[in-house]
């Protein structure tokens, strides 16, 4: 069997037009722009409009990824959508995206690993593509976290926003890939820490949506340790030295976490793509959002070695290494 590589051939992203600044938040909750920026690095976040659903954001990002690759949706045979805020309990939000794009073949399903969702989704899609079970796959992270926030809780409501990002990957014989493609992935979870970051509702438990709850200091401590481990492990699997990495595209959770991981790994801050100041923590959407920004502004170029990493509720965490 011919060895196949999952090459990223397109990226796209979408942010709702409504922007909520720190100053505006300070009018309704006991906080300030200075307090938020100092502790998180966040200056603003985007909020989905009434009636604008996770699928709407995902569809917009997916279309941009298809446009950037110059391919039709009809040529895609897999959609893996990472989200913790689906339109409905079922069907999968990915199925709604599939219908909207006019993709009438293949499969579409959701993955729920919260902020690690995009890395999980990419790993799953890579396994399908690299084994020849799909030729082209859309990997999407999309969230409307504003719908599950307690807007009276300043420890959480200042952190999150809405958005979507997508990548299109294509199976290519390794001999023709010129070293490009997904080189390695690494996924982990530890359910013992569920109560440190969770939503206090659900169809089976409370029959309600619930609100996000978090013990921030504990999450921060685990994030630095787990993310550093994921980065080191995926580099080891790929046979790559960390010094060879051109760009780190981390989950945009908190500027202090990004700085802490970079410092622990001795990575230059100039090699870390940071967009958290522009849109806050968009959970599963944050990595593809940041990746698309860096591709569109010319920082990430063909042949660059790009490392993606994230940690989310569960706890879940993981990393992926790809040559763009």
C-alpha beads as a LAMMPS data file, in Angstrom:
LAMMPS data file: protein, C-alpha beads

324 atoms
323 bonds

1 atom types
1 bond types

-500.0 500.0 xlo xhi
-500.0 500.0 ylo yhi
-500.0 500.0 zlo zhi

Masses

1 110.0

Atoms # bond

1 1 1 0.000 0.000 0.000
2 1 1 1.302 3.453 -0.944
3 1 1 2.196 5.600 2.045
4 1 1 0.083 8.765 2.089
5 1 1 0.681 12.123 3.751
6 1 1 -2.094 14.477 4.882
7 1 1 -1.048 17.813 3.393
8 1 1 -2.722 21.073 4.436
9 1 1 -3.816 22.674 1.156
10 1 1 -6.156 25.372 2.475
11 1 1 -7.000 27.386 5.592
12 1 1 -9.925 29.596 6.523
13 1 1 -11.475 31.357 9.487
14 1 1 -14.490 33.386 10.516
15 1 1 -15.249 35.721 13.410
16 1 1 -18.693 37.200 14.143
17 1 1 -18.938 40.902 13.380
18 1 1 -20.023 41.884 16.902
19 1 1 -16.942 42.797 18.979
20 1 1 -17.144 43.006 22.780
21 1 1 -14.285 45.032 24.247
22 1 1 -12.942 44.934 27.783
23 1 1 -14.288 48.431 28.380
24 1 1 -17.785 47.310 27.416
25 1 1 -17.535 44.283 29.711
26 1 1 -16.493 46.547 32.575
27 1 1 -19.889 48.244 32.402
28 1 1 -21.695 45.062 33.401
29 1 1 -19.205 43.109 35.534
30 1 1 -16.670 44.097 38.196
31 1 1 -13.549 44.262 36.028
32 1 1 -11.444 46.654 33.957
33 1 1 -9.441 46.669 30.767
34 1 1 -6.217 46.799 32.786
35 1 1 -7.238 43.831 34.974
36 1 1 -8.148 41.642 31.977
37 1 1 -5.100 42.516 29.865
38 1 1 -2.676 42.035 32.755
39 1 1 -4.009 38.580 33.639
40 1 1 -4.965 37.223 30.208
41 1 1 -3.638 39.398 27.401
42 1 1 -7.161 39.621 25.974
43 1 1 -8.383 42.975 24.637
44 1 1 -11.590 41.959 22.859
45 1 1 -13.703 38.969 21.847
46 1 1 -16.290 38.350 19.106
47 1 1 -19.861 37.403 19.990
48 1 1 -22.242 35.568 17.685
49 1 1 -25.362 37.489 16.728
50 1 1 -28.808 36.302 17.852
51 1 1 -29.717 33.381 15.629
52 1 1 -26.126 32.910 14.446
53 1 1 -25.215 29.329 15.280
54 1 1 -22.032 27.307 15.509
55 1 1 -22.806 25.768 12.115
56 1 1 -23.013 29.227 10.532
57 1 1 -19.524 30.058 11.765
58 1 1 -18.203 26.670 10.668
59 1 1 -19.719 26.986 7.188
60 1 1 -18.113 30.412 6.667
61 1 1 -14.674 29.166 7.756
62 1 1 -14.987 26.008 5.649
63 1 1 -15.874 27.987 2.535
64 1 1 -12.811 30.160 3.001
65 1 1 -10.597 27.095 3.386
66 1 1 -12.056 25.641 0.177
67 1 1 -11.570 28.943 -1.640
68 1 1 -7.959 29.223 -0.507
69 1 1 -7.298 25.706 -1.830
70 1 1 -9.211 26.364 -5.031
71 1 1 -11.290 23.185 -4.785
72 1 1 -15.001 22.421 -4.762
73 1 1 -16.834 21.064 -1.738
74 1 1 -18.018 18.169 -3.900
75 1 1 -14.433 16.870 -3.953
76 1 1 -14.350 16.562 -0.135
77 1 1 -15.311 13.211 1.339
78 1 1 -14.886 13.815 5.083
79 1 1 -15.770 16.554 7.574
80 1 1 -14.565 16.315 11.168
81 1 1 -15.894 19.205 13.249
82 1 1 -14.627 19.923 16.754
83 1 1 -17.084 21.744 18.991
84 1 1 -18.363 21.806 22.559
85 1 1 -21.269 24.072 21.571
86 1 1 -23.227 22.193 18.884
87 1 1 -26.349 23.645 17.287
88 1 1 -28.418 20.776 18.671
89 1 1 -27.906 17.709 20.833
90 1 1 -28.167 15.865 17.519
91 1 1 -27.712 15.641 14.593
92 1 1 -24.022 16.467 14.440
93 1 1 -23.243 20.058 13.539
94 1 1 -20.873 18.641 10.914
95 1 1 -23.871 17.156 9.082
96 1 1 -25.449 20.616 8.834
97 1 1 -22.180 21.982 7.463
98 1 1 -22.048 19.116 4.959
99 1 1 -25.529 19.941 3.677
100 1 1 -24.846 23.679 3.442
101 1 1 -21.675 23.111 1.432
102 1 1 -23.454 20.804 -0.990
103 1 1 -21.195 17.882 -0.128
104 1 1 -23.376 14.881 -0.867
105 1 1 -20.850 12.104 -0.428
106 1 1 -18.572 10.850 2.294
107 1 1 -19.047 11.261 6.041
108 1 1 -19.419 14.108 8.512
109 1 1 -19.297 13.946 12.308
110 1 1 -18.444 15.962 15.427
111 1 1 -15.694 15.527 18.000
112 1 1 -15.950 16.886 21.540
113 1 1 -12.660 17.469 23.320
114 1 1 -13.332 21.125 24.243
115 1 1 -10.267 23.320 23.662
116 1 1 -8.216 20.340 22.448
117 1 1 -10.914 19.547 19.915
118 1 1 -9.123 20.762 16.806
119 1 1 -5.973 18.748 17.545
120 1 1 -8.136 15.678 18.170
121 1 1 -10.093 16.313 14.958
122 1 1 -6.906 16.735 12.929
123 1 1 -5.507 13.484 14.318
124 1 1 -8.704 11.619 13.410
125 1 1 -8.871 13.105 9.907
126 1 1 -5.173 12.378 9.353
127 1 1 -5.779 8.726 10.199
128 1 1 -8.565 8.526 7.606
129 1 1 -6.583 10.322 4.911
130 1 1 -3.218 8.662 5.503
131 1 1 -4.905 5.250 5.238
132 1 1 -6.653 6.090 2.004
133 1 1 -10.141 6.048 3.516
134 1 1 -10.684 9.686 2.522
135 1 1 -9.025 11.754 -0.186
136 1 1 -9.814 15.225 1.105
137 1 1 -11.019 16.204 4.576
138 1 1 -12.253 19.433 6.093
139 1 1 -11.128 19.756 9.707
140 1 1 -13.072 22.474 11.510
141 1 1 -13.078 24.002 14.973
142 1 1 -16.159 26.124 15.700
143 1 1 -17.655 27.478 18.910
144 1 1 -20.310 29.807 20.280
145 1 1 -19.011 29.795 23.848
146 1 1 -20.884 33.025 24.602
147 1 1 -24.007 30.832 24.907
148 1 1 -22.631 28.852 27.875
149 1 1 -21.023 31.675 29.875
150 1 1 -22.211 33.058 33.191
151 1 1 -21.947 36.757 32.374
152 1 1 -21.879 37.639 36.090
153 1 1 -18.714 35.576 36.692
154 1 1 -15.743 37.772 35.864
155 1 1 -13.299 34.888 36.248
156 1 1 -14.732 33.181 33.141
157 1 1 -16.838 35.558 31.059
158 1 1 -13.855 37.778 30.210
159 1 1 -11.912 34.855 28.732
160 1 1 -14.068 33.396 25.983
161 1 1 -15.411 34.363 22.582
162 1 1 -16.980 32.890 19.457
163 1 1 -15.357 31.944 16.167
164 1 1 -14.428 29.216 13.702
165 1 1 -11.394 28.023 11.787
166 1 1 -10.842 25.290 9.234
167 1 1 -8.146 23.493 7.302
168 1 1 -8.474 21.319 4.216
169 1 1 -6.145 18.331 4.072
170 1 1 -5.442 16.123 1.072
171 1 1 -3.886 12.681 0.816
172 1 1 -0.692 12.719 -1.248
173 1 1 1.795 9.884 -1.859
174 1 1 4.709 10.404 0.514
175 1 1 7.160 10.309 -2.391
176 1 1 5.417 13.307 -3.970
177 1 1 4.877 15.285 -0.761
178 1 1 8.393 16.775 -0.561
179 1 1 8.374 16.260 3.200
180 1 1 5.096 18.137 3.663
181 1 1 2.068 16.960 5.628
182 1 1 1.104 15.886 9.128
183 1 1 4.219 14.244 10.576
184 1 1 2.931 13.154 13.989
185 1 1 0.104 13.622 16.486
186 1 1 -0.108 13.003 20.230
187 1 1 -3.351 12.861 22.250
188 1 1 -3.949 12.453 25.974
189 1 1 -6.738 12.799 28.520
190 1 1 -7.178 12.463 32.273
191 1 1 -10.763 12.381 33.515
192 1 1 -9.747 12.711 37.159
193 1 1 -9.615 16.498 36.721
194 1 1 -13.111 16.923 35.288
195 1 1 -14.277 19.235 38.074
196 1 1 -11.559 21.814 37.415
197 1 1 -13.070 22.865 34.080
198 1 1 -16.601 21.852 33.094
199 1 1 -20.133 22.965 32.239
200 1 1 -22.704 22.389 34.991
201 1 1 -25.428 21.072 32.717
202 1 1 -26.251 18.534 30.047
203 1 1 -29.096 16.497 28.500
204 1 1 -28.524 13.440 30.715
205 1 1 -27.682 15.190 33.981
206 1 1 -29.783 18.342 34.270
207 1 1 -31.687 18.581 30.967
208 1 1 -30.271 22.107 30.671
209 1 1 -27.369 23.713 28.813
210 1 1 -25.601 24.950 31.958
211 1 1 -22.704 27.381 32.383
212 1 1 -18.946 27.046 32.195
213 1 1 -17.179 26.668 35.560
214 1 1 -13.425 26.775 36.055
215 1 1 -10.798 26.746 38.779
216 1 1 -8.385 28.960 36.913
217 1 1 -5.249 28.570 39.033
218 1 1 -5.442 24.775 38.933
219 1 1 -6.057 24.756 35.185
220 1 1 -3.070 27.052 34.618
221 1 1 -0.772 24.747 36.590
222 1 1 -1.846 21.643 34.681
223 1 1 -1.734 23.459 31.342
224 1 1 1.956 24.344 31.559
225 1 1 2.926 20.782 32.496
226 1 1 0.626 18.965 30.070
227 1 1 1.242 21.202 27.070
228 1 1 5.002 21.034 27.493
229 1 1 4.764 17.240 27.662
230 1 1 2.602 17.097 24.517
231 1 1 5.024 19.260 22.552
232 1 1 8.020 17.192 23.590
233 1 1 6.250 13.893 22.866
234 1 1 5.010 14.824 19.393
235 1 1 8.461 16.119 18.428
236 1 1 9.946 12.846 19.641
237 1 1 7.452 10.841 17.571
238 1 1 8.332 12.868 14.479
239 1 1 12.069 12.679 15.113
240 1 1 12.282 16.472 15.211
241 1 1 14.309 18.692 17.529
242 1 1 12.364 21.570 19.051
243 1 1 15.010 23.932 17.696
244 1 1 13.889 22.958 14.168
245 1 1 10.329 24.212 14.659
246 1 1 9.548 27.339 12.652
247 1 1 6.232 28.194 14.302
248 1 1 4.311 27.223 17.416
249 1 1 0.565 27.758 16.951
250 1 1 -0.901 27.127 20.405
251 1 1 -4.453 27.090 21.673
252 1 1 -5.181 30.742 22.450
253 1 1 -6.315 30.376 26.050
254 1 1 -4.371 32.955 28.009
255 1 1 -1.255 34.953 27.207
256 1 1 0.389 33.829 30.447
257 1 1 -0.053 30.166 29.472
258 1 1 1.395 30.822 26.007
259 1 1 4.407 32.578 27.498
260 1 1 4.841 29.880 30.155
261 1 1 4.902 27.039 27.621
262 1 1 7.298 28.894 25.314
263 1 1 9.641 29.601 28.228
264 1 1 9.532 26.012 29.488
265 1 1 10.414 24.743 26.004
266 1 1 13.048 27.442 25.354
267 1 1 11.134 28.622 22.291
268 1 1 11.662 32.199 21.150
269 1 1 8.524 34.362 21.602
270 1 1 8.980 35.486 17.991
271 1 1 8.176 31.941 16.867
272 1 1 4.842 31.779 18.730
273 1 1 1.681 32.840 16.877
274 1 1 -0.427 34.859 19.321
275 1 1 -3.936 36.055 18.482
276 1 1 -5.617 35.718 21.894
277 1 1 -5.650 39.502 22.272
278 1 1 -7.947 39.801 19.238
279 1 1 -10.582 37.146 19.959
280 1 1 -9.996 35.641 23.402
281 1 1 -10.329 31.924 23.999
282 1 1 -12.463 30.435 21.217
283 1 1 -11.910 26.863 22.439
284 1 1 -11.683 24.381 19.533
285 1 1 -11.639 27.250 17.027
286 1 1 -8.574 29.026 18.381
287 1 1 -5.794 26.998 16.719
288 1 1 -7.207 27.072 13.169
289 1 1 -8.073 30.762 13.645
290 1 1 -4.487 31.582 14.625
291 1 1 -3.095 29.347 11.884
292 1 1 -5.176 31.100 9.222
293 1 1 -4.072 34.524 10.471
294 1 1 -0.399 33.544 10.249
295 1 1 -0.844 31.995 6.797
296 1 1 -2.722 35.007 5.446
297 1 1 -0.204 37.551 6.771
298 1 1 2.684 35.590 5.262
299 1 1 4.407 34.400 8.399
300 1 1 3.748 30.716 7.783
301 1 1 4.979 29.672 4.355
302 1 1 5.259 26.522 2.281
303 1 1 7.761 24.146 3.876
304 1 1 7.609 25.644 7.385
305 1 1 7.527 23.217 10.306
306 1 1 4.457 24.081 12.387
307 1 1 3.599 22.766 15.846
308 1 1 0.003 22.876 17.140
309 1 1 -0.890 22.247 20.790
310 1 1 -3.877 22.574 23.107
311 1 1 -5.385 21.609 26.442
312 1 1 -9.053 21.603 27.382
313 1 1 -11.645 20.386 29.834
314 1 1 -11.648 16.719 30.645
315 1 1 -8.685 17.209 30.949
316 1 1 -7.754 16.612 27.334
317 1 1 -4.540 17.726 25.693
318 1 1 -2.468 17.037 22.631
319 1 1 -0.214 18.261 19.865
320 1 1 0.291 17.860 16.123
321 1 1 3.376 18.525 14.026
322 1 1 3.033 19.340 10.338
323 1 1 5.252 20.641 7.566
324 1 1 3.167 23.238 5.846

Bonds

1 1 1 2
2 1 2 3
3 1 3 4
4 1 4 5
5 1 5 6
6 1 6 7
7 1 7 8
8 1 8 9
9 1 9 10
10 1 10 11
11 1 11 12
12 1 12 13
13 1 13 14
14 1 14 15
15 1 15 16
16 1 16 17
17 1 17 18
18 1 18 19
19 1 19 20
20 1 20 21
21 1 21 22
22 1 22 23
23 1 23 24
24 1 24 25
25 1 25 26
26 1 26 27
27 1 27 28
28 1 28 29
29 1 29 30
30 1 30 31
31 1 31 32
32 1 32 33
33 1 33 34
34 1 34 35
35 1 35 36
36 1 36 37
37 1 37 38
38 1 38 39
39 1 39 40
40 1 40 41
41 1 41 42
42 1 42 43
43 1 43 44
44 1 44 45
45 1 45 46
46 1 46 47
47 1 47 48
48 1 48 49
49 1 49 50
50 1 50 51
51 1 51 52
52 1 52 53
53 1 53 54
54 1 54 55
55 1 55 56
56 1 56 57
57 1 57 58
58 1 58 59
59 1 59 60
60 1 60 61
61 1 61 62
62 1 62 63
63 1 63 64
64 1 64 65
65 1 65 66
66 1 66 67
67 1 67 68
68 1 68 69
69 1 69 70
70 1 70 71
71 1 71 72
72 1 72 73
73 1 73 74
74 1 74 75
75 1 75 76
76 1 76 77
77 1 77 78
78 1 78 79
79 1 79 80
80 1 80 81
81 1 81 82
82 1 82 83
83 1 83 84
84 1 84 85
85 1 85 86
86 1 86 87
87 1 87 88
88 1 88 89
89 1 89 90
90 1 90 91
91 1 91 92
92 1 92 93
93 1 93 94
94 1 94 95
95 1 95 96
96 1 96 97
97 1 97 98
98 1 98 99
99 1 99 100
100 1 100 101
101 1 101 102
102 1 102 103
103 1 103 104
104 1 104 105
105 1 105 106
106 1 106 107
107 1 107 108
108 1 108 109
109 1 109 110
110 1 110 111
111 1 111 112
112 1 112 113
113 1 113 114
114 1 114 115
115 1 115 116
116 1 116 117
117 1 117 118
118 1 118 119
119 1 119 120
120 1 120 121
121 1 121 122
122 1 122 123
123 1 123 124
124 1 124 125
125 1 125 126
126 1 126 127
127 1 127 128
128 1 128 129
129 1 129 130
130 1 130 131
131 1 131 132
132 1 132 133
133 1 133 134
134 1 134 135
135 1 135 136
136 1 136 137
137 1 137 138
138 1 138 139
139 1 139 140
140 1 140 141
141 1 141 142
142 1 142 143
143 1 143 144
144 1 144 145
145 1 145 146
146 1 146 147
147 1 147 148
148 1 148 149
149 1 149 150
150 1 150 151
151 1 151 152
152 1 152 153
153 1 153 154
154 1 154 155
155 1 155 156
156 1 156 157
157 1 157 158
158 1 158 159
159 1 159 160
160 1 160 161
161 1 161 162
162 1 162 163
163 1 163 164
164 1 164 165
165 1 165 166
166 1 166 167
167 1 167 168
168 1 168 169
169 1 169 170
170 1 170 171
171 1 171 172
172 1 172 173
173 1 173 174
174 1 174 175
175 1 175 176
176 1 176 177
177 1 177 178
178 1 178 179
179 1 179 180
180 1 180 181
181 1 181 182
182 1 182 183
183 1 183 184
184 1 184 185
185 1 185 186
186 1 186 187
187 1 187 188
188 1 188 189
189 1 189 190
190 1 190 191
191 1 191 192
192 1 192 193
193 1 193 194
194 1 194 195
195 1 195 196
196 1 196 197
197 1 197 198
198 1 198 199
199 1 199 200
200 1 200 201
201 1 201 202
202 1 202 203
203 1 203 204
204 1 204 205
205 1 205 206
206 1 206 207
207 1 207 208
208 1 208 209
209 1 209 210
210 1 210 211
211 1 211 212
212 1 212 213
213 1 213 214
214 1 214 215
215 1 215 216
216 1 216 217
217 1 217 218
218 1 218 219
219 1 219 220
220 1 220 221
221 1 221 222
222 1 222 223
223 1 223 224
224 1 224 225
225 1 225 226
226 1 226 227
227 1 227 228
228 1 228 229
229 1 229 230
230 1 230 231
231 1 231 232
232 1 232 233
233 1 233 234
234 1 234 235
235 1 235 236
236 1 236 237
237 1 237 238
238 1 238 239
239 1 239 240
240 1 240 241
241 1 241 242
242 1 242 243
243 1 243 244
244 1 244 245
245 1 245 246
246 1 246 247
247 1 247 248
248 1 248 249
249 1 249 250
250 1 250 251
251 1 251 252
252 1 252 253
253 1 253 254
254 1 254 255
255 1 255 256
256 1 256 257
257 1 257 258
258 1 258 259
259 1 259 260
260 1 260 261
261 1 261 262
262 1 262 263
263 1 263 264
264 1 264 265
265 1 265 266
266 1 266 267
267 1 267 268
268 1 268 269
269 1 269 270
270 1 270 271
271 1 271 272
272 1 272 273
273 1 273 274
274 1 274 275
275 1 275 276
276 1 276 277
277 1 277 278
278 1 278 279
279 1 279 280
280 1 280 281
281 1 281 282
282 1 282 283
283 1 283 284
284 1 284 285
285 1 285 286
286 1 286 287
287 1 287 288
288 1 288 289
289 1 289 290
290 1 290 291
291 1 291 292
292 1 292 293
293 1 293 294
294 1 294 295
295 1 295 296
296 1 296 297
297 1 297 298
298 1 298 299
299 1 299 300
300 1 300 301
301 1 301 302
302 1 302 303
303 1 303 304
304 1 304 305
305 1 305 306
306 1 306 307
307 1 307 308
308 1 308 309
309 1 309 310
310 1 310 311
311 1 311 312
312 1 312 313
313 1 313 314
314 1 314 315
315 1 315 316
316 1 316 317
317 1 317 318
318 1 318 319
319 1 319 320
320 1 320 321
321 1 321 322
322 1 322 323
323 1 323 324
